[in-house]
Amino acid sequence: MTSDKEETSFKLRVYAITRMIPRGKVATYGQVATLAGSAGAARACGHVLRHSAGEGLPWQRVINAQGRISGGGDVHRPLLQRQLLEAEGVVFRRSGSCDMKVYGWEGPCQRLKWE
């Protein structure tokens, strides 16, 4: 079980990583969670971003490991996410995925240190 302090710290790290993703690039939930110091917490990362409305985050730049947008039971948010990404130049295949070799963000140049 995690404490509120740990959850808040994870949330802030996810926000920090998400803000680093450049326009026209995407990262996976697992990649963001790992960079935030919590490998294996992809679902938790998705939960944080799903509830980040009004935070000024480029949340749309985080997608699943298959290069697809995850709906999470929502109908409107995935459509908005795709529109936002396409406006940034991300192209989706007919299958609904984007080419991670083209649009995938490699992450920061140096190892991140968290307090």
TORDREN-345912 format. One record per residue: x, y, z of N, C-alpha, C in turn. Coordinates in pm, 1 decimal. Layout:
BEGIN
X  Y  Z  X  Y  Z  X  Y  Z $
...
//
This chain:
BEGIN
83.5  -117.5  0.0  0.0  0.0  0.0  88.8  124.9  0.0 $
49.5  224.9  -77.0  128.8  346.7  -83.7  65.7  456.8  0.0 $
148.7  545.5  45.6  99.5  657.5  124.6  54.9  769.5  31.7 $
-19.6  864.4  85.7  -61.5  980.8  7.6  60.0  1057.7  -42.7 $
164.4  1063.5  41.7  286.3  1134.5  4.3  352.9  1067.3  -115.7 $
357.8  933.4  -116.3  417.0  859.7  -227.4  335.0  879.1  -354.7 $
202.1  876.0  -341.3  115.3  896.5  -456.7  134.0  1035.6  -514.7 $
142.0  1135.8  -428.9  162.4  1272.8  -474.1  297.4  1286.7  -542.2 $
400.2  1226.0  -486.8  533.5  1230.6  -544.7  534.0  1165.3  -683.3 $
470.2  1049.4  -696.5  460.9  980.1  -825.3  386.2  1068.2  -925.3 $
276.6  1124.4  -883.3  196.7  1211.1  -969.2  281.0  1327.7  -1021.1 $
354.6  1392.2  -933.8  437.3  1505.7  -974.4  548.6  1463.8  -1070.0 $
604.3  1344.7  -1048.0  708.1  1294.1  -1138.7  648.4  1262.5  -1276.1 $
528.7  1203.0  -1277.9  460.7  1174.5  -1405.2  434.9  1305.8  -1479.3 $
389.4  1406.7  -1407.6  366.7  1537.3  -1469.4  496.3  1592.6  -1528.2 $
604.4  1584.0  -1452.5  733.8  1637.5  -1498.1  780.2  1566.3  -1625.2 $
770.2  1435.1  -1628.0  811.5  1357.2  -1746.3  722.1  1391.8  -1865.1 $
591.9  1397.1  -1842.6  497.5  1425.8  -1950.8  526.3  1561.9  -2013.0 $
563.5  1658.3  -1931.6  596.6  1791.2  -1984.1  723.1  1789.8  -2070.9 $
807.6  1689.8  -2055.9  930.9  1680.2  -2134.6  907.9  1627.1  -2276.1 $
797.1  1559.8  -2298.8  772.4  1497.0  -2429.0  749.6  1606.6  -2533.1 $
832.3  1611.3  -2636.1  819.3  1718.6  -2735.9  692.7  1705.0  -2821.4 $
650.5  1816.2  -2870.9  538.3  1821.7  -2964.6  567.6  1728.5  -3082.5 $
468.0  1650.0  -3123.3  485.0  1559.0  -3235.5  549.0  1426.4  -3199.9 $
574.4  1403.9  -3071.9  630.3  1278.0  -3023.9  536.6  1217.2  -2920.7 $
549.2  1087.3  -2898.8  469.5  1017.3  -2798.7  558.9  928.7  -2713.3 $
511.7  899.7  -2594.7  578.4  805.9  -2504.5  472.1  708.4  -2456.0 $
515.0  596.3  -2403.6  419.4  499.0  -2351.4  398.0  521.3  -2202.0 $
286.3  470.4  -2153.0  257.7  479.0  -2009.3  369.3  412.2  -1929.5 $
414.8  297.6  -1976.8  522.0  226.5  -1907.8  652.1  303.0  -1908.7 $
682.9  367.7  -2019.0  804.1  447.9  -2030.4  799.8  564.3  -1931.4 $
685.9  633.2  -1925.4  672.5  746.4  -1833.0  683.6  698.3  -1689.4 $
616.5  586.8  -1656.9  622.3  533.3  -1520.8  765.3  496.4  -1483.0 $
837.5  433.4  -1574.8  975.6  394.3  -1548.5  1063.8  517.5  -1526.7 $
1050.0  616.0  -1612.9  1127.0  739.4  -1597.5  1091.9  812.5  -1468.3 $
967.8  792.1  -1423.2  923.5  854.4  -1297.9  969.2  774.0  -1176.1 $
1045.0  667.8  -1200.9  1100.9  589.4  -1090.7  1013.6  476.4  -1041.7 $
910.8  441.6  -1120.6  819.1  335.5  -1079.6  794.2  238.3  -1194.4 $
898.2  164.2  -1231.8  883.7  65.4  -1338.1  769.4  -29.2  -1303.9 $
689.5  -61.4  -1401.7  576.8  -152.0  -1380.8  448.5  -82.3  -1338.2 $
451.9  49.6  -1332.8  333.7  124.7  -1287.2  264.1  195.6  -1402.9 $
258.2  129.9  -1518.2  195.0  190.3  -1635.8  48.6  225.2  -1610.1 $
-24.2  135.0  -1546.4  -166.9  162.8  -1517.7  -182.7  281.6  -1424.6 $
-96.8  290.9  -1326.6  -102.4  403.3  -1233.4  -72.0  533.2  -1307.4 $
20.6  527.8  -1400.0  53.3  644.2  -1481.4  -69.2  685.9  -1562.7 $
-135.8  589.9  -1622.1  -258.1  618.0  -1697.9  -364.9  681.5  -1611.1 $
-377.8  631.7  -1490.3  -475.8  687.0  -1396.2  -443.1  833.3  -1364.5 $
-317.0  862.0  -1338.9  -274.6  999.1  -1308.8  -309.0  1091.0  -1426.5 $
-274.4  1048.6  -1547.6  -297.2  1133.2  -1664.6  -445.1  1146.4  -1698.2 $
-522.0  1042.6  -1672.8  -666.2  1046.7  -1699.5  -734.3  1151.7  -1612.6 $
-679.1  1175.1  -1496.9  -738.1  1270.4  -1402.7  -659.8  1400.8  -1395.2 $
-588.9  1434.4  -1504.1  -504.2  1553.1  -1503.1  -567.9  1673.4  -1572.8 $
-696.2  1665.8  -1601.9  -763.2  1775.4  -1672.0  -740.5  1907.1  -1598.7 $
-711.1  2009.4  -1674.8  -689.9  2140.9  -1616.6  -549.9  2162.6  -1562.4 $
-463.8  2063.7  -1575.0  -327.5  2075.1  -1523.0  -232.2  2135.5  -1626.2 $
-279.7  2160.4  -1747.7  -193.6  2217.0  -1851.2  -89.2  2119.9  -1903.2 $
-117.3  1991.5  -1891.0  -22.4  1888.5  -1935.1  -50.4  1845.2  -2078.4 $
54.2  1809.9  -2152.9  32.4  1750.6  -2284.5  4.8  1600.3  -2270.4 $
-98.8  1566.4  -2194.7  -136.5  1427.5  -2163.6  -156.7  1343.8  -2288.3 $
-196.8  1408.9  -2397.1  -226.5  1336.1  -2520.3  -103.6  1265.9  -2575.6 $
15.0  1305.1  -2532.1  138.7  1248.9  -2585.7  177.8  1116.2  -2521.4 $
94.6  1064.4  -2433.5  123.1  935.6  -2369.8  18.6  834.8  -2417.4 $
68.9  726.7  -2477.0  -17.6  624.4  -2536.4  28.1  486.4  -2488.9 $
-39.5  383.1  -2536.4  -1.9  249.5  -2489.4  118.2  193.0  -2566.8 $
167.8  81.3  -2520.3  290.3  22.2  -2574.3  276.8  -25.7  -2718.7 $
153.9  -42.1  -2765.9  130.9  -82.7  -2904.7  121.7  37.2  -2998.7 $
143.0  158.0  -2944.7  134.0  277.5  -3026.7  -7.9  322.4  -3050.6 $
-97.3  277.6  -2963.2  -239.4  310.8  -2977.5  -287.0  397.9  -2862.4 $
-398.3  461.5  -2885.8  -463.7  539.7  -2782.1  -551.8  445.2  -2701.6 $
-539.1  451.4  -2570.3  -620.6  367.9  -2482.0  -744.6  444.9  -2440.2 $
-859.7  380.6  -2455.6  -985.3  446.7  -2423.2  -1019.8  448.5  -2276.7 $
-988.6  341.1  -2206.9  -1021.9  334.3  -2065.4  -1170.3  348.0  -2038.4 $
-1253.3  306.2  -2134.0  -1397.1  313.2  -2115.5  -1458.1  446.8  -2154.1 $
-1375.0  542.9  -2189.4  -1422.9  675.6  -2229.6  -1435.9  678.6  -2381.8 $
-1537.6  745.6  -2431.7  -1557.5  755.1  -2575.5  -1498.0  884.1  -2631.1 $
-1514.9  993.9  -2560.9  -1476.0  1124.9  -2612.2  -1326.7  1155.0  -2597.7 $
-1268.3  1116.1  -2485.6  -1127.0  1149.2  -2460.1  -1034.0  1088.4  -2565.6 $
-1052.8  961.4  -2606.6  -965.0  906.8  -2711.3  -976.2  982.8  -2844.1 $
-1095.3  1027.5  -2878.5  -1112.9  1105.5  -3001.1  -1039.2  1238.6  -2990.7 $
-1051.8  1303.6  -2875.8  -980.7  1428.9  -2852.5  -830.0  1406.2  -2856.4 $
-784.7  1297.6  -2793.8  -641.5  1267.5  -2790.7  -587.8  1249.8  -2932.8 $
-659.8  1177.2  -3013.3  -615.1  1156.7  -3151.3  -612.1  1289.2  -3228.1 $
-714.4  1370.4  -3211.4  -718.7  1500.6  -3279.3  -599.9  1587.9  -3237.5 $
-570.9  1589.1  -3108.2  -459.0  1669.4  -3057.9  -326.3  1620.1  -3114.3 $
-308.9  1488.3  -3116.5  -184.1  1432.1  -3169.5  -171.1  1456.4  -3319.1 $
-279.4  1439.6  -3392.8  -274.8  1464.0  -3537.1  -243.5  1611.0  -3565.5 $
-294.5  1701.1  -3482.1  -264.9  1843.7  -3498.0  -115.9  1872.1  -3474.3 $
-49.1  1783.2  -3400.1  94.7  1796.5  -3375.3  177.1  1725.8  -3482.0 $
109.6  1659.2  -3575.7  180.1  1592.1  -3684.6  194.6  1441.9  -3671.0 $
140.2  1384.3  -3565.2  147.0  1238.7  -3547.9  46.2  1174.8  -3643.6 $
92.5  1077.9  -3720.7  8.4  1009.8  -3819.1  -26.1  871.0  -3766.2 $
-153.5  836.0  -3776.3  -201.2  704.6  -3734.0  -231.2  618.7  -3855.6 $
-198.2  491.1  -3842.6  -228.1  394.2  -3947.4  -378.0  363.0  -3944.8 $
-423.4  293.5  -4046.9  -563.8  249.1  -4049.5  -597.7  163.9  -3928.1 $
-499.3  92.6  -3878.5  -519.5  4.3  -3762.7  -539.8  83.6  -3633.6 $
-508.6  215.0  -3637.5  -524.0  298.5  -3519.3  -395.6  318.7  -3440.9 $
-286.2  261.4  -3488.4  -158.5  278.6  -3418.1  -71.0  379.1  -3493.2 $
25.5  432.7  -3421.4  125.0  518.4  -3487.0  257.5  443.2  -3485.9 $
345.7  482.2  -3572.4  476.2  417.7  -3583.2  566.1  469.4  -3470.9 $
591.3  385.3  -3372.4  671.7  425.1  -3257.2  817.4  452.4  -3296.3 $
863.3  393.1  -3407.6  999.7  421.5  -3453.4  1010.3  563.9  -3506.2 $
900.5  617.3  -3555.1  898.1  753.1  -3608.5  858.8  854.0  -3501.3 $
753.5  823.2  -3426.0  694.9  919.9  -3332.8  730.9  896.1  -3185.9 $
793.7  784.0  -3157.9  829.1  753.6  -3019.3  939.3  843.4  -2966.1 $
918.7  892.1  -2847.5  1017.5  976.4  -2778.8  1117.4  885.1  -2710.7 $
1244.0  914.6  -2724.1  1348.4  831.4  -2664.7  1371.8  862.1  -2518.1 $
1319.4  971.4  -2470.9  1336.8  1007.0  -2330.7  1447.5  1108.4  -2312.5 $
1471.4  1148.2  -2189.2  1573.3  1249.2  -2162.5  1713.1  1197.6  -2195.1 $
1801.3  1290.9  -2225.4  1939.3  1256.2  -2261.6  2020.0  1203.8  -2143.4 $
1982.3  1243.2  -2025.7  2055.6  1199.7  -1906.9  1960.5  1134.9  -1807.1 $
2017.2  1058.4  -1720.7  1938.5  990.3  -1617.7  1878.1  1093.1  -1522.8 $
1751.3  1073.4  -1493.0  1682.0  1164.9  -1403.0  1705.1  1124.4  -1258.2 $
1718.0  1222.1  -1174.2  1736.4  1195.0  -1031.1  1617.0  1251.4  -956.1 $
1555.3  1168.6  -875.1  1439.8  1209.7  -797.0  1477.4  1211.7  -651.0 $
1427.5  1309.8  -581.6  1455.1  1320.1  -437.7  1364.9  1229.4  -359.7 $
//
